[in-house]
Amino acid sequence: MQIYVAMRGIVPQLNRWEDLLLNTPMLYEHMKQHPELGIPPKSLIQLMVRPIRLYEIAFPTPMVKEALNIIKPGKSWDKGYDKYLWAMRKALKLKEIPKIEYEKTGYEWFDRFHQQVDVTGIGMREDKFENGIELI
């Protein structure tokens, strides 16, 4: 069984909550009942916490190409999720992320983290301006 929840809070508290979940064992019946024993074999299994996090990342508009080269937003890990991402984009009033050709920007060291992290792009929103100053 799987449950999906949305969390919001101070990062250290969220991390502590995740740590507590990761250290909570659950009783797991991993085989059928053995007729001679009369009881099914059981063991303990750790809760599997797989975060799906939603981030709003703000940056100055002239730095859009550099920011996208660092973040490298991609397609969904499963095509079945595309309809939900579309709904999230519409609900948050976002535009589609422009396609850019990734190039060297001096942030190549960041790429090694993309091997273990999936970054799915949802959408983008233009910043508001007040008196010619961008409100990030």
URDARA-V75616 format. One record per pair of residues at least 24 apart in sequence whose C-alpha atoms are under 10 Angstrom apart, sorted by the first residue. I is the first residue (numbers start at 0). GAP is how many residues later the second one is. D is the distance in whole Angstrom. If there is no record, write none. Layout:
BEGIN
i:I gap:GAP d:D
i:I gap:GAP d:D
END
This chain:
BEGIN
i:1 gap:46 d:10
i:1 gap:47 d:10
i:3 gap:46 d:10
i:3 gap:47 d:9
i:3 gap:48 d:9
i:4 gap:46 d:10
i:4 gap:47 d:9
i:5 gap:45 d:10
i:5 gap:46 d:9
i:5 gap:47 d:8
i:5 gap:48 d:9
i:6 gap:44 d:10
i:6 gap:45 d:10
i:6 gap:46 d:9
i:6 gap:47 d:10
i:17 gap:31 d:7
i:17 gap:32 d:10
i:17 gap:33 d:9
i:18 gap:30 d:9
i:19 gap:27 d:10
i:20 gap:25 d:8
i:20 gap:26 d:6
i:20 gap:27 d:8
i:20 gap:28 d:7
i:21 gap:24 d:6
i:21 gap:25 d:6
i:21 gap:26 d:7
i:21 gap:27 d:7
i:21 gap:28 d:10
i:22 gap:24 d:7
i:22 gap:25 d:10
i:23 gap:24 d:10
i:51 gap:66 d:10
i:52 gap:66 d:10
i:53 gap:66 d:10
i:53 gap:68 d:9
i:54 gap:67 d:10
i:55 gap:67 d:10
i:55 gap:68 d:9
i:56 gap:67 d:10
i:56 gap:79 d:10
i:57 gap:66 d:10
i:57 gap:67 d:10
i:57 gap:69 d:9
i:57 gap:77 d:10
i:57 gap:78 d:6
i:58 gap:68 d:9
i:58 gap:75 d:10
i:58 gap:76 d:10
i:58 gap:77 d:7
i:59 gap:66 d:10
i:59 gap:67 d:8
i:59 gap:74 d:7
i:59 gap:75 d:9
i:59 gap:76 d:7
i:60 gap:65 d:8
i:60 gap:66 d:8
i:60 gap:73 d:8
i:60 gap:75 d:9
i:63 gap:34 d:10
i:64 gap:33 d:10
i:64 gap:35 d:8
i:64 gap:36 d:9
i:64 gap:37 d:9
i:64 gap:38 d:9
i:64 gap:40 d:9
i:65 gap:36 d:9
i:65 gap:37 d:9
i:65 gap:38 d:9
i:65 gap:39 d:7
i:65 gap:40 d:9
i:65 gap:41 d:9
i:66 gap:38 d:10
i:66 gap:40 d:10
i:67 gap:29 d:9
i:67 gap:30 d:9
i:67 gap:31 d:9
i:67 gap:32 d:8
i:67 gap:33 d:10
i:67 gap:34 d:8
i:68 gap:31 d:8
i:68 gap:32 d:9
i:68 gap:33 d:6
i:68 gap:34 d:7
i:68 gap:35 d:8
i:68 gap:36 d:7
i:68 gap:37 d:10
i:68 gap:38 d:8
i:68 gap:39 d:9
i:68 gap:41 d:10
i:68 gap:42 d:10
i:69 gap:32 d:9
i:69 gap:33 d:10
i:69 gap:34 d:10
i:69 gap:35 d:8
i:69 gap:36 d:9
i:69 gap:37 d:6
i:69 gap:38 d:8
i:69 gap:39 d:10
i:69 gap:40 d:7
i:69 gap:41 d:8
i:69 gap:44 d:10
i:70 gap:36 d:10
i:70 gap:39 d:9
i:70 gap:40 d:9
i:70 gap:43 d:9
i:70 gap:48 d:8
i:70 gap:49 d:10
i:70 gap:50 d:9
i:71 gap:28 d:9
i:71 gap:30 d:8
i:71 gap:39 d:9
i:71 gap:42 d:8
i:71 gap:46 d:10
i:71 gap:47 d:7
i:71 gap:48 d:9
i:71 gap:49 d:8
i:72 gap:24 d:8
i:72 gap:25 d:10
i:72 gap:26 d:10
i:72 gap:45 d:9
i:72 gap:46 d:5
i:72 gap:47 d:5
i:72 gap:48 d:5
i:72 gap:49 d:8
i:72 gap:50 d:9
i:73 gap:25 d:10
i:73 gap:44 d:8
i:73 gap:45 d:6
i:73 gap:46 d:5
i:73 gap:47 d:5
i:73 gap:48 d:9
i:74 gap:43 d:9
i:74 gap:44 d:8
i:74 gap:45 d:5
i:74 gap:46 d:6
i:74 gap:47 d:9
i:75 gap:42 d:9
i:75 gap:43 d:8
i:75 gap:44 d:5
i:75 gap:45 d:8
i:75 gap:46 d:9
i:76 gap:41 d:7
i:76 gap:42 d:9
i:76 gap:43 d:7
i:81 gap:40 d:9
i:83 gap:38 d:10
i:84 gap:35 d:9
i:84 gap:36 d:8
i:84 gap:37 d:6
i:84 gap:38 d:9
i:85 gap:36 d:7
i:85 gap:37 d:9
i:86 gap:35 d:10
i:87 gap:34 d:7
i:87 gap:35 d:9
i:88 gap:32 d:10
i:88 gap:33 d:6
i:88 gap:34 d:6
i:88 gap:35 d:8
i:88 gap:36 d:10
i:89 gap:32 d:10
i:89 gap:33 d:9
i:91 gap:30 d:10
i:91 gap:31 d:9
i:91 gap:32 d:9
i:91 gap:33 d:9
i:92 gap:30 d:9
i:92 gap:31 d:9
i:92 gap:32 d:8
i:93 gap:28 d:8
i:93 gap:29 d:5
i:93 gap:30 d:5
i:93 gap:31 d:5
i:93 gap:32 d:9
i:94 gap:27 d:9
i:94 gap:28 d:5
i:94 gap:29 d:5
i:94 gap:30 d:6
i:94 gap:31 d:9
i:95 gap:25 d:9
i:95 gap:26 d:7
i:95 gap:27 d:5
i:95 gap:28 d:6
i:95 gap:29 d:9
i:96 gap:24 d:7
i:96 gap:25 d:7
i:96 gap:26 d:5
i:96 gap:27 d:6
i:96 gap:28 d:9
i:97 gap:25 d:9
i:97 gap:26 d:9
END
